[in-house]
Amino acid sequence: MPSYERLRALLDPPSTVLLTVECQQGVVGPDSALPELAAEARSSGALTNVARLVAAAHQGGTQVIHAIAERRPDGRGASRNARLFRAAERLGVQQLSGSPAVRVAEPIEVAPDDLVVRRLHGLSPLAGTDVDALLRNLGCRTLIVTGVSANVAIPNTVFDAVNLGYTVVVPADAVAGVPADYTPAVIRNTLALVATVATTDEVLSCLAPRQESRSGAPDPDPVT
């Protein structure tokens, strides 16, 4: 795991954005189209940890972006060039634009300053969407990636962010996939090669509001 000082330097609030990936009712909610994934996201504590990180970001002034995957009722613009997309068309719960399925799932809270970005195609919230432009306009240098799934969307997001020049932090216990033992394996053997892997508690300690001394200068980091 990274040292506290190194992680805190990476997670400077003005240049950090917290991204939640597909943490929506139709994916991780009680009526999910993917019940096995939803159950794992909840039982593992990953969804709760995402909510904790979002709450801390709101309190500490770190920008939050929620990335939502959806489709039009007529399917226009949807990708069909992979088995995954074709299978999704046959699921009992569809991620239809404007439906409850594409609302951010509890217990994650969406604040007025949060940005919600919706995509109709592809595997990653960064490929062919507004997210990269938004990150650059926000002055982002470090992207915290959370959510689902460790099988597809999370690796795609991390790779795309790294290729675009961002530094990525992955709180390993705020990410879920199936089967349960796949998530730590892909984090350890793949994502750790390109991203800084930490725990939710370690990231929370860095997102907390930074107290100032009486002189107005930030207090020095505590000894760890």
Secondary structure, DSSP 4 states (H G I P E B T S, - for coil): ---HHHHHHHT-GGGEEEEEES-BHHHHSTT-SSHHHHHHHHHTSHHHHHHHHHHHHHHHT-EEEEEEE-B-TT-TT---SSHHHHHHTTSSS--BTTSGGGSBPTTPPPPTT-EEEEESSSS-SSTTSSHHHHHHHTT--EEEEEEE-TTTHHHHHHHHHHHTT-EEEEEGGGEE-SSTTHHHHHHHHTGGGTSEEE-HHHHHHHHSPPPB-TTSSBPPPPP-
